[in-house]
């Protein structure tokens, strides 16, 4: 079945789409699919042939492409992860803010064709950013198959997973400690940076945390957040809460 | 990366799994994946090594496999379908009742290993039926890739799409006509079967619909529902509502 869309593209648009392929390290067999992924409904509405010419169908497909690749990535990367953990991580990795960030990384909003009304609003909103990323994935899937999409997404999933892990860890220990101190002593724990040393790419931070005279523990890490997190963890252990 | 799970299966289980492959027209390279797809948490809980040995992770993966194949099927089968229509059809095609029906079609519930408590409840509930179907898809995807899953699912998607279309059509015209008659004349339309002829595989039905003296129209179809639907459509056309 051919998915080719009979559209005559202007030389400017073709050159734009070539730039887009360079940015994404892709090479489309059918460039009209790539074009379509960046046609917003508001632009297509100014056209007569609406239903063949906006990116919503590709976005519908791309959403599922993103879903299976995120699920597969987590299934393989966390061989002992429980289903609940995988589902929670997946929902963060495919969330609109996470996807919109990738969209901006590739400058996708700049290639999106918008109608006059939408253009006048100024900046492309987060949902539109995320939508055209999904539409791009849908186009890549149709043009080149699942493995090309996998190659394209995997490095991003790796970064996301790391970022989420870091955020989770930090949030968890610090939040637990803060809630405990507030409840027990009506005080907040205080973090102090004790030391910061080493060259830029290999910095080591040492942080202490205390709450009045009740406890004082410390922790280290390759950034301040991580060191605070380790200090909070030590405090929780000291307080027999871990 | 290997997904093989080191499990020693009993000769009875192996023979069961062979039956399952015959029923599904599949042939697994790694039979322990197929086994795992049919291990419910309640059964694994009676084991010590819970997290390597139930089907929830495979179900997590299989859910996305189902998602992308349903999306792709609809994208290609309805080249002019709007995103809203595709999304609506997809949600019906991947719904628990629809998937549980497929699960029963392949007798999956009979192969599911349940814990004692779950077994005592008697019949395997609809969600468990659907879950093991998704887990099976996850296992098939890991063992044989997306295309095997596509080949497995496509004929089912075709049937589902037809069934949904029929149900939708019937519901639409008949419901519209009924609501109109109730509102305008405080009466319900009446359907009468006028004729039923032809051999079993090629039956033709003729149905009339009327509401007091206001109108009488008829419609035919290869089953009674379809004929009623066509009669209602004719009535709506007669009443200038279509």
Interface residues (C-beta under 8 A of the other chain):
Chain A: X1 X3 X51 X52 X56 X57 X59 X60 X61 X63 X64 X65 X67 X68 X70 X71 X72 X75 X76 X80 X81 X82 X83 X86 X87 X90 X138 X141 X146
Chain B: X1 X3 X51 X52 X56 X57 X59 X60 X61 X63 X64 X65 X67 X68 X70 X71 X72 X75 X76 X80 X81 X82 X83 X86 X87 X90 X138 X141 X146
